[in-house]
Amino acid sequence: MNDNVCYAKSSPREALTWSTVAFFGGFAGVSAFGPIIPTLKQTMAMSPLLMGLLAASPALTGSLLRIPFGAMVDRSGGKKPILILLSLAVLGVAGITLMFGLFPSPAPVHFPFFLLFGILSGCGIAVFSVGIPAVSYWYPQKAQGSALAIYAGLGNLAPGLFAMLLPSMVVWLGFTVSYVAWLGFLIILTGLIFKYMQDAPYFQYREMGIDIDPEALLLACGEELLPSGKAMESIRKAGSDWRTWILTYFYFITFGGFIALTVWFPTYWSESFSIGLVQAGMLTAIYSLSASLLRVLGGYAADRIGGEKVTLLSFVVMIVGALLIVLSNQSLSVAVAGMLLMALGMGFANAAVFKLVPKYMPAAVGGAAGIVGGLGAFGGFVIPPVMGIFVKYSGPAGYAQGFSVFLGLALLAVGFVTILNLQTPISEKTANPASNQ
């Protein structure tokens, strides 16, 4: 057998493409309710707390399932867990579609059903932590920052596009037709993933019964990182490293915050500035798409100057953006400026954090991706109800005051970045030359 020939099907570029497509389709679940919460709030007579809970419901499974499914990649590759998650999301979207078909104007009694199907539709969000190791295993470490930024950045476009399209479709076509279209899109995408996606070379070689030589695999296929092969061992390895938990906190703010604001902004714009459903969706789309596209640039920046530096600067930008929104005093221009700064900070930080995951935990990328991505994304479920408490006690002014949550979280994160820099051995900081260019 020629060690210079890669016998695995597919290629890094194809693997990146299909992983990104899978994440894009699954991540659309973030917008299951967010863009239409103002309408559902009226028909279902929801309190601010229940409103935040329903909007954030997809993030519950979308975050918690990231841990077991991210670790599963180290044992079975990425294709199988992605298909399971997308299939569960299909069931959730089908349930929402059925509810709107049976009850065009939902009543308060239907809240538990929408909550259940929202939780199911969020399963697709967990595709993210599967794609991180799945993509990482196709690329050498020096190219992982850029590859992961493309994967996450383009996949993250889904909430923004849905925040823009879904309200318009609901206004023009109605709830049922809009969700039928989404259901059809998700079914077709799942079929394409089933047919065309391939696991990383390591898993294909194991399936073919080929002896795996790490050096030959790197030379022929470009796969530098090898999985441990045991899901729980991968989680234990990652969990025993204190840096995993700092990265998790960072991601709780940046990616969890990104999910939270994607579902919160439509209501914020509508209630604070009396903006219509479609216009609120457009502003939310600007935020979501900006954060997603800037994540790609954040990956390139992390490859050049290091993930730690990018993370620190990103949190400073987030602090300024959140402060502007809190102090906007019903000034739309000031609020939009704050929104764009938060998109900039979150986009760059999201990329930087996952540049650091394979750097700090190279022997347990799947487990680390599951913990960081899962518990970090849990912020998308926790933060909206907390912001809803400000509305409960302060009325409409609470929609802006709720952004003080991000002020406190980001200020604490700046301190953690400093600790990370001080405690990380110099040898590890210079281990990856690409991160210090």
TORLO-647477 format. One line per field, with one value per residue (C-alpha): residue number from 1; residue in one letter; chain; x negated, y negated, z negated. Coordinates in nm, 4 decimals, m for minus. Each point is the difference from the previous one (the first is absolute). Example, Ala and Ser with C-alpha at 12.3 -4.5 7.8 and 13.67 -1.06 7.14 Angstrom:
# TORLO-647477
nr = [1;2]
rest = [A;S]
kette = [A;A]
x = [m1.2300;m0.1370]
y = [0.4500;m0.3440]
z = [m0.7800;0.0660]
# end
This chain:
# TORLO-647477
nr = [1;2;3;4;5;6;7;8;9;10;11;12;13;14;15;16;17;18;19;20;21;22;23;24;25;26;27;28;29;30;31;32;33;34;35;36;37;38;39;40;41;42;43;44;45;46;47;48;49;50;51;52;53;54;55;56;57;58;59;60;61;62;63;64;65;66;67;68;69;70;71;72;73;74;75;76;77;78;79;80;81;82;83;84;85;86;87;88;89;90;91;92;93;94;95;96;97;98;99;100;101;102;103;104;105;106;107;108;109;110;111;112;113;114;115;116;117;118;119;120;121;122;123;124;125;126;127;128;129;130;131;132;133;134;135;136;137;138;139;140;141;142;143;144;145;146;147;148;149;150;151;152;153;154;155;156;157;158;159;160;161;162;163;164;165;166;167;168;169;170;171;172;173;174;175;176;177;178;179;180;181;182;183;184;185;186;187;188;189;190;191;192;193;194;195;196;197;198;199;200;201;202;203;204;205;206;207;208;209;210;211;212;213;214;215;216;217;218;219;220;221;222;223;224;225;226;227;228;229;230;231;232;233;234;235;236;237;238;239;240;241;242;243;244;245;246;247;248;249;250;251;252;253;254;255;256;257;258;259;260;261;262;263;264;265;266;267;268;269;270;271;272;273;274;275;276;277;278;279;280;281;282;283;284;285;286;287;288;289;290;291;292;293;294;295;296;297;298;299;300;301;302;303;304;305;306;307;308;309;310;311;312;313;314;315;316;317;318;319;320;321;322;323;324;325;326;327;328;329;330;331;332;333;334;335;336;337;338;339;340;341;342;343;344;345;346;347;348;349;350;351;352;353;354;355;356;357;358;359;360;361;362;363;364;365;366;367;368;369;370;371;372;373;374;375;376;377;378;379;380;381;382;383;384;385;386;387;388;389;390;391;392;393;394;395;396;397;398;399;400;401;402;403;404;405;406;407;408;409;410;411;412;413;414;415;416;417;418;419;420;421;422;423;424;425;426;427;428;429;430;431;432;433;434;435;436;437]
rest = [M;N;D;N;V;C;Y;A;K;S;S;P;R;E;A;L;T;W;S;T;V;A;F;F;G;G;F;A;G;V;S;A;F;G;P;I;I;P;T;L;K;Q;T;M;A;M;S;P;L;L;M;G;L;L;A;A;S;P;A;L;T;G;S;L;L;R;I;P;F;G;A;M;V;D;R;S;G;G;K;K;P;I;L;I;L;L;S;L;A;V;L;G;V;A;G;I;T;L;M;F;G;L;F;P;S;P;A;P;V;H;F;P;F;F;L;L;F;G;I;L;S;G;C;G;I;A;V;F;S;V;G;I;P;A;V;S;Y;W;Y;P;Q;K;A;Q;G;S;A;L;A;I;Y;A;G;L;G;N;L;A;P;G;L;F;A;M;L;L;P;S;M;V;V;W;L;G;F;T;V;S;Y;V;A;W;L;G;F;L;I;I;L;T;G;L;I;F;K;Y;M;Q;D;A;P;Y;F;Q;Y;R;E;M;G;I;D;I;D;P;E;A;L;L;L;A;C;G;E;E;L;L;P;S;G;K;A;M;E;S;I;R;K;A;G;S;D;W;R;T;W;I;L;T;Y;F;Y;F;I;T;F;G;G;F;I;A;L;T;V;W;F;P;T;Y;W;S;E;S;F;S;I;G;L;V;Q;A;G;M;L;T;A;I;Y;S;L;S;A;S;L;L;R;V;L;G;G;Y;A;A;D;R;I;G;G;E;K;V;T;L;L;S;F;V;V;M;I;V;G;A;L;L;I;V;L;S;N;Q;S;L;S;V;A;V;A;G;M;L;L;M;A;L;G;M;G;F;A;N;A;A;V;F;K;L;V;P;K;Y;M;P;A;A;V;G;G;A;A;G;I;V;G;G;L;G;A;F;G;G;F;V;I;P;P;V;M;G;I;F;V;K;Y;S;G;P;A;G;Y;A;Q;G;F;S;V;F;L;G;L;A;L;L;A;V;G;F;V;T;I;L;N;L;Q;T;P;I;S;E;K;T;A;N;P;A;S;N;Q]
kette = [A;A;A;A;A;A;A;A;A;A;A;A;A;A;A;A;A;A;A;A;A;A;A;A;A;A;A;A;A;A;A;A;A;A;A;A;A;A;A;A;A;A;A;A;A;A;A;A;A;A;A;A;A;A;A;A;A;A;A;A;A;A;A;A;A;A;A;A;A;A;A;A;A;A;A;A;A;A;A;A;A;A;A;A;A;A;A;A;A;A;A;A;A;A;A;A;A;A;A;A;A;A;A;A;A;A;A;A;A;A;A;A;A;A;A;A;A;A;A;A;A;A;A;A;A;A;A;A;A;A;A;A;A;A;A;A;A;A;A;A;A;A;A;A;A;A;A;A;A;A;A;A;A;A;A;A;A;A;A;A;A;A;A;A;A;A;A;A;A;A;A;A;A;A;A;A;A;A;A;A;A;A;A;A;A;A;A;A;A;A;A;A;A;A;A;A;A;A;A;A;A;A;A;A;A;A;A;A;A;A;A;A;A;A;A;A;A;A;A;A;A;A;A;A;A;A;A;A;A;A;A;A;A;A;A;A;A;A;A;A;A;A;A;A;A;A;A;A;A;A;A;A;A;A;A;A;A;A;A;A;A;A;A;A;A;A;A;A;A;A;A;A;A;A;A;A;A;A;A;A;A;A;A;A;A;A;A;A;A;A;A;A;A;A;A;A;A;A;A;A;A;A;A;A;A;A;A;A;A;A;A;A;A;A;A;A;A;A;A;A;A;A;A;A;A;A;A;A;A;A;A;A;A;A;A;A;A;A;A;A;A;A;A;A;A;A;A;A;A;A;A;A;A;A;A;A;A;A;A;A;A;A;A;A;A;A;A;A;A;A;A;A;A;A;A;A;A;A;A;A;A;A;A;A;A;A;A;A;A;A;A;A;A;A;A;A;A;A;A;A;A;A;A;A;A;A;A;A;A;A;A;A;A;A;A;A;A;A;A;A;A;A;A;A;A;A;A;A;A;A;A;A;A;A;A;A;A]
x = [0.0000;m0.1353;m0.0201;0.0015;0.3486;0.3126;0.2583;0.2754;0.2939;0.0766;m0.2471;m0.0522;0.1833;0.2992;0.0066;m0.0010;0.2781;0.2362;m0.0713;0.0804;0.3190;0.1095;m0.0663;0.1779;0.3133;m0.0076;m0.0761;0.3110;0.1792;m0.1192;0.2555;0.2866;0.1895;m0.2233;0.1112;0.3699;0.0028;0.1660;0.2936;0.0178;m0.0214;0.3300;0.1909;m0.1250;0.0013;m0.3507;m0.1810;m0.3558;m0.1433;0.2016;m0.0759;m0.3732;0.0356;0.1808;m0.2413;m0.2945;0.1497;m0.1954;m0.3221;0.0716;m0.0582;m0.2219;m0.2440;0.0296;m0.0138;m0.3277;m0.1915;0.0892;0.0223;m0.3246;m0.1782;0.1660;m0.2089;m0.3145;0.1608;0.2148;m0.0932;0.2206;0.2551;0.2100;0.0546;0.0778;0.2707;0.1549;0.0144;0.1424;0.2664;0.1111;0.0117;0.2229;0.2449;0.0024;0.0632;0.2692;0.1680;m0.0058;0.1381;0.2815;0.0855;0.0268;0.2059;0.2478;m0.0029;m0.0743;0.0376;m0.1591;0.1570;m0.1716;0.1017;m0.2270;m0.3143;m0.1277;0.0222;m0.1912;m0.2591;m0.0437;m0.0352;m0.2322;m0.2246;0.0007;m0.0731;m0.3002;m0.1700;m0.1468;m0.1910;m0.2118;m0.1457;m0.2525;m0.2040;0.0025;m0.1342;m0.2867;m0.1903;0.1266;m0.1622;m0.3060;m0.0847;m0.0171;m0.2493;m0.3502;m0.0101;m0.1525;0.3092;0.2678;0.0666;0.0978;0.1924;0.1991;0.0726;0.1437;0.2028;0.1423;0.0259;0.1952;0.2060;0.0897;0.1629;0.3122;0.1564;m0.0533;0.1523;0.2955;0.0468;0.0309;0.2045;0.2334;0.1883;0.0486;0.1240;0.2406;0.1399;0.0387;0.0705;0.1179;m0.1454;0.0798;m0.1451;m0.3118;m0.0779;0.0858;m0.2677;m0.2519;0.0905;m0.0540;m0.3362;m0.1172;0.1126;m0.1825;m0.3153;0.0022;0.0253;m0.2966;m0.2126;0.0885;m0.1079;m0.3095;m0.1674;m0.3014;m0.1817;m0.3632;m0.2739;m0.0709;0.3559;0.0072;m0.3300;0.1338;0.3168;m0.2099;m0.2219;m0.3145;m0.2713;m0.0264;m0.3477;0.0295;m0.2957;0.1243;0.3516;m0.1374;m0.2175;0.2665;0.3243;m0.1078;0.1644;m0.2218;0.2273;0.1194;0.3023;m0.0327;0.2767;0.1884;0.2673;m0.0011;m0.3794;m0.0010;0.2424;m0.2028;m0.3247;0.1526;0.1826;m0.3157;m0.1679;0.0978;m0.0377;0.2985;0.2242;m0.1362;0.0588;0.3499;0.0716;m0.1248;0.2261;0.2934;m0.0240;m0.0891;0.1829;0.2656;0.0424;0.0202;0.2858;0.1671;m0.0076;0.1134;0.3236;0.0140;m0.0679;0.3271;0.2003;m0.2453;0.0381;0.3749;0.0715;m0.2628;0.0418;0.3483;m0.1527;0.2048;m0.0651;m0.1802;m0.2162;m0.0946;m0.0963;m0.2201;m0.1889;m0.0443;m0.1272;m0.2584;m0.1276;m0.0007;m0.1529;m0.2650;m0.1045;m0.0119;m0.2080;m0.2315;m0.0630;m0.1812;m0.2268;m0.0457;m0.1414;m0.2572;m0.0901;m0.0413;m0.2327;m0.2099;m0.0227;0.1249;0.3356;m0.0686;m0.0604;0.3039;0.2175;m0.1118;0.0605;0.3367;0.1289;m0.1044;0.1999;0.2996;m0.0121;0.0154;0.2864;0.2097;m0.0565;0.1246;0.3232;0.0594;m0.0494;0.1732;0.3019;0.2283;m0.2484;0.0220;m0.3350;m0.1847;0.1657;m0.0920;m0.3614;m0.0086;0.1492;m0.2679;m0.2798;0.1404;0.0154;m0.3649;m0.1133;0.2044;m0.0962;m0.3742;0.0118;0.1985;m0.2720;m0.2842;0.1422;0.0133;m0.3465;m0.1119;0.1902;m0.2258;m0.3038;0.0583;0.1714;m0.1498;0.0585;0.3680;0.1337;0.3384;0.0537;m0.1203;0.2183;0.2980;m0.0598;m0.0884;0.2620;0.2706;m0.0238;m0.1064;0.3016;0.2168;m0.0283;0.2492;0.2571;m0.0924;m0.0510;0.3389;0.2100;m0.2468;0.0377;0.3754;m0.0207;m0.1137;0.3120;0.2193;m0.1176;m0.0826;0.2548;m0.1045;m0.3191;m0.1093;m0.0625;m0.3066;m0.0935;m0.0213;m0.3218;m0.1740;m0.0185;m0.2599;m0.1917;m0.0547;m0.0779;m0.2502;m0.1798;m0.0570;m0.1189;m0.2745;m0.1399;0.0128;m0.1886;m0.2768;m0.0124;m0.0137;m0.2982;m0.1853;0.0521;m0.0621;m0.3611;m0.2105;m0.0749;0.3706;0.0429;m0.2692;0.0896;0.2122;m0.1990;0.3059;0.1664;m0.2873;m0.0689]
y = [0.0000;m0.3413;m0.2243;m0.3082;0.0780;m0.0913;0.2768;m0.1957;m0.1264;m0.3731;m0.2816;m0.2689;m0.2550;0.2307;0.0958;m0.3682;m0.0705;0.2743;m0.0642;m0.3669;0.0830;0.2323;m0.2646;m0.2644;0.2135;0.1061;m0.3456;m0.1431;0.1445;m0.3022;m0.2036;0.2436;m0.2623;m0.3057;m0.2002;0.0629;m0.0265;m0.3477;0.1573;0.3106;m0.2215;m0.1610;0.3144;0.2095;m0.2802;0.0851;m0.1709;m0.1319;0.3048;0.2536;m0.1993;0.0295;0.3690;0.0856;m0.2019;0.1732;0.3528;0.1254;m0.0968;0.2473;0.3171;m0.1892;m0.0588;0.3025;0.2556;m0.1469;0.1724;0.3668;m0.0453;m0.1972;0.2750;0.2668;m0.1222;0.1443;0.3449;0.0087;m0.2976;m0.2986;0.1253;0.2234;m0.2523;m0.2762;0.2130;0.0849;m0.3662;m0.1194;0.2728;m0.1157;m0.3576;0.1149;0.1432;m0.3295;m0.2147;0.2460;m0.0398;m0.3807;0.0183;0.2276;m0.2364;m0.3001;0.2089;0.1020;m0.3287;m0.3026;m0.2325;0.1923;m0.0379;0.0108;0.3663;0.0895;m0.1369;0.3412;0.1504;m0.2851;0.0264;0.3746;m0.0355;m0.2970;0.2156;0.2726;m0.2434;m0.1234;0.3401;m0.1084;m0.2787;0.2685;0.0853;m0.2732;0.1955;0.3023;m0.2044;m0.1526;0.3297;0.1365;m0.2934;m0.0089;0.3622;m0.0862;m0.2872;m0.0469;m0.2250;m0.2951;m0.0218;0.0803;m0.3579;m0.1112;0.3204;m0.0112;m0.3701;0.0685;0.2913;m0.1907;m0.3377;0.1194;0.2440;m0.2856;m0.1830;0.2142;m0.1892;m0.3324;0.1153;0.1601;m0.3096;m0.1960;0.2474;0.1626;m0.3153;m0.1037;0.3467;0.0036;m0.3393;0.0938;0.3742;0.0743;0.2190;0.3390;m0.0546;m0.1631;0.2950;0.2539;m0.1636;0.0210;0.3654;0.0868;m0.1777;0.1938;0.3379;m0.0570;m0.1142;0.3084;0.2230;m0.1728;0.0414;0.3687;0.0500;m0.2148;m0.0634;0.2147;0.0469;m0.1008;0.2303;0.1626;0.1348;0.1070;0.1873;0.1714;0.0983;0.1419;0.1928;m0.1927;m0.0270;m0.3610;m0.1561;m0.3570;m0.1270;0.1601;m0.1321;m0.3523;0.0275;0.1517;m0.1530;m0.3011;0.1312;m0.1061;0.0574;0.3507;0.0685;0.1853;0.2373;m0.0138;m0.2625;m0.0089;0.0049;m0.3009;m0.1856;0.0925;m0.1172;m0.3301;m0.0444;0.0535;m0.2986;m0.3242;m0.1948;0.1886;m0.1712;m0.3470;0.0513;0.1240;m0.3210;m0.2066;0.1921;m0.0332;m0.3760;m0.0165;0.2852;0.0463;m0.3760;0.0111;0.2518;m0.1989;m0.3268;0.1653;0.0947;m0.3151;m0.2774;0.0353;m0.0676;m0.2688;m0.1988;0.0519;m0.0952;m0.2722;m0.1868;0.1112;0.1571;0.2445;0.3743;m0.0104;m0.3022;0.1531;0.3182;m0.1989;m0.1694;0.3354;0.1465;m0.2787;0.0922;0.3746;m0.0124;m0.2497;0.2146;0.3091;m0.1551;m0.1723;0.3400;0.0979;m0.3035;0.0829;0.3388;m0.1581;m0.2511;0.2813;0.1823;m0.3168;m0.1527;0.2820;0.0959;m0.1534;m0.3508;0.0127;0.1203;m0.2833;m0.2710;0.1518;m0.0196;m0.3645;m0.0748;0.1894;m0.2072;m0.3228;0.1311;0.1178;m0.3313;m0.1936;0.2010;m0.0397;m0.3767;m0.0365;m0.1740;0.0966;m0.1305;0.2432;m0.1048;0.0492;0.3388;0.1137;m0.1109;0.2021;0.2995;m0.0117;m0.0223;0.3018;0.1870;m0.0881;0.1127;0.3207;0.0965;m0.0332;0.1606;0.3017;0.0785;m0.0645;0.2332;0.2956;m0.0788;0.0657;0.3295;0.2240;m0.1981;0.0666;0.3414;0.1728;0.3493;m0.0603;m0.2376;0.1735;m0.0053;m0.3582;m0.1124;0.1673;m0.1654;m0.3454;0.0037;0.1624;m0.1802;m0.3176;0.0026;0.0531;m0.3766;m0.0215;0.1657;m0.1744;m0.3606;m0.0865;0.0849;m0.1976;m0.2993;0.0518;m0.0638;m0.3579;m0.0463;0.1426;m0.2531;m0.3006;0.0261;m0.1017;m0.1633;0.3479;0.1091;m0.2283;0.0467;0.3744;m0.0500;m0.0792;0.3797;m0.0039;m0.2811;0.2078;0.3220;m0.1642;m0.1909;0.3263;0.1636;m0.2631;0.1136;0.3643;m0.0756;m0.1526;0.3120;0.2208;m0.1927;m0.0005;0.3694;0.1474;0.1209;m0.1877;0.3282;0.0466;m0.3586;0.0524;0.3579;m0.1075;m0.2464;m0.0922;m0.1458;m0.2402;m0.1306]
z = [0.0000;0.0963;m0.3081;0.2241;0.1345;m0.1981;0.0359;m0.1712;0.2008;0.0156;m0.0776;m0.2655;0.2130;0.0569;m0.3670;m0.0971;0.2492;m0.1180;m0.3683;0.0557;0.1905;m0.2827;m0.2630;0.2061;0.0233;m0.3635;m0.1338;0.1624;m0.3041;m0.1999;0.1922;m0.0518;m0.2008;m0.0484;0.3055;m0.0691;m0.3803;0.0134;0.1863;m0.2203;m0.3080;0.0977;0.1010;m0.2932;m0.2612;m0.1247;m0.2874;0.0674;m0.1790;0.2039;0.3142;m0.0664;m0.0888;0.3248;0.2130;m0.1647;m0.0042;0.3056;m0.1771;m0.2829;0.2013;0.2426;m0.2825;m0.2286;0.2832;0.1208;m0.2786;0.0710;0.3764;0.0218;m0.1911;0.2172;0.2952;m0.1598;0.0127;0.3127;0.2178;0.0789;0.2529;m0.2270;m0.2832;0.2533;0.1614;m0.3376;m0.1032;0.3303;m0.0108;m0.3463;0.1285;0.2859;m0.2555;m0.1891;0.3061;0.1143;m0.3398;0.0195;0.3534;m0.1179;m0.2878;0.2304;0.2430;m0.2705;m0.1926;0.2254;m0.3014;m0.2896;m0.3440;m0.3436;m0.0405;0.2924;m0.1671;m0.1266;0.3479;0.1608;m0.2773;0.0630;0.3763;m0.0432;m0.2173;0.2670;0.2835;m0.1967;0.0235;0.3333;m0.1749;m0.1693;0.3414;m0.0727;m0.2554;0.2336;0.2891;m0.2013;m0.0483;0.3322;0.1816;m0.2286;0.0831;0.3710;m0.0402;m0.1462;m0.3074;0.1852;0.2231;m0.2586;m0.1099;0.3490;0.0805;m0.3236;0.0472;0.3455;m0.1361;m0.2941;0.1710;0.3039;m0.2061;m0.2329;0.2896;m0.0462;m0.2935;0.1736;0.3265;m0.1783;m0.2168;0.3247;0.2059;m0.2538;m0.1108;0.3638;0.0937;m0.2955;0.1002;0.3674;m0.0130;m0.3520;m0.2733;0.1519;0.3480;m0.1465;m0.2245;0.2706;0.2157;m0.2859;m0.0606;0.3659;0.0020;m0.3064;0.1378;0.3312;m0.1801;m0.2250;0.3075;0.1648;m0.3139;m0.0116;0.3608;0.0345;m0.3376;m0.0956;m0.3302;m0.0504;0.1423;m0.3393;m0.0226;0.3639;m0.0408;m0.3117;0.1881;0.2865;m0.2420;0.0965;m0.2628;m0.1116;m0.0011;m0.1345;0.2034;0.3202;m0.0622;m0.0392;0.3093;0.2259;m0.1286;m0.2044;m0.3192;m0.2885;m0.2992;m0.0827;m0.2215;m0.3281;0.1131;m0.3296;m0.0516;m0.3801;m0.0104;0.2314;m0.2297;m0.3093;0.1572;0.1010;m0.3303;m0.2033;0.1658;m0.1765;0.3230;0.1436;m0.2538;0.0684;0.3707;m0.0858;m0.1897;0.2936;0.2352;m0.2391;0.0513;0.3683;0.1685;m0.2671;0.0123;0.3792;m0.0176;m0.2774;0.1928;0.3216;m0.1771;m0.2171;0.2500;0.1982;m0.3155;m0.1154;0.3218;0.0114;m0.3606;m0.0489;0.3275;0.1210;0.3106;0.2083;0.0196;0.3346;m0.0886;m0.3363;0.1843;0.2380;m0.2849;m0.1719;0.3257;0.0270;m0.3454;0.0595;0.3479;m0.1117;m0.2959;0.2225;0.2781;m0.2465;m0.1557;0.3195;m0.0315;m0.3674;0.0961;0.2288;m0.2723;m0.2546;0.2397;0.0341;m0.3480;m0.2240;m0.1454;m0.3403;0.1353;0.2260;m0.2877;m0.2305;0.2586;0.0885;m0.3565;m0.0250;0.3158;m0.1420;m0.3182;0.1995;0.2153;m0.2955;m0.1790;0.3024;0.0108;m0.3744;0.0311;0.3381;m0.1604;0.2907;0.2574;0.2902;0.1501;m0.3298;m0.0517;0.3512;m0.0567;m0.3214;0.1785;0.2712;m0.2579;m0.1816;0.3314;0.0613;m0.3452;m0.0017;0.3543;m0.0586;m0.3461;0.1228;0.2526;m0.2439;m0.2656;0.2366;0.1281;m0.3582;m0.0438;0.2156;m0.1190;m0.3708;0.0252;0.3075;m0.1415;m0.0752;0.2640;0.0153;m0.3760;m0.0295;0.2892;m0.1684;m0.3378;0.1336;0.2731;m0.2118;m0.3309;0.1769;0.2293;m0.3087;m0.0375;0.2846;m0.2264;m0.3258;0.1076;0.1636;m0.3103;m0.2165;0.2325;m0.0246;m0.3756;0.0720;0.2136;m0.2742;m0.2569;0.2207;0.2795;0.3542;m0.1331;m0.1113;0.3584;0.0096;m0.3658;0.0563;0.1970;m0.3298;m0.0320;0.2774;m0.1704;m0.3126;0.1854;0.2367;m0.2766;m0.1877;0.3228;0.0415;m0.3343;0.1074;0.3220;m0.2117;m0.2176;0.3095;0.1334;m0.3306;m0.0771;0.3461;0.0318;0.2537;0.1783;0.0728;0.1171;0.2606;0.0866;0.2947;0.2100;0.2069;m0.3047;m0.0649;0.3447]
# end
